Amino acid sequence: MMRLVIAALAGALFGTGLLISGMTDPAKVQGWLDVFGNWDPTLGFVLTGAILPMLVAWRVAARRRTALTGTELPPPPPQKIDGRLIAGAALFGLGWGLSGLCPGPAMASLGFGGVPFLIFFAAMVAGMLLFSVWNRRA
């Protein structure tokens, strides 16, 4: 139960940060990618602000065997770069660049974004389910 409470609080904090920083606005992401036009550096500040605390968290987690809730921490992901990783990153980047949304902001925008956000979210979930089916068969 405590694990669910912590997850809900972390998700709420993350969503609030996305809302406050404006990252739920697809134009912000597309402005970041428009380096030869009307470039918007805001996303760079948000990314930097996210990376720095995560560096500390990864260092702390590397020395621990269990989470604060007492559950076992998963092993670190493999460090190899292969075709599957590159293809997944390319698909993610393509979708992110075209829509201006990735999973976190898409979820944070569900309550106020209207039909376009619902369509994006449905397509994202469908893609995740299709990958899950494909991955089990492979």
Secondary structure, DSSP 8 states (H G I E B T S, - for coil): -HHHHHHHHHHHHHHHHHHHHTTT-HHHHHHHH-TTSS--THHHHHHHHHHHHHHHHHHHHHT-SB-TTS-B----------HHHHHHHHHHHHHHHHHS--HHHHHHTTTTS-HHHHHHHHHHHHHHHHHHHHHHH-
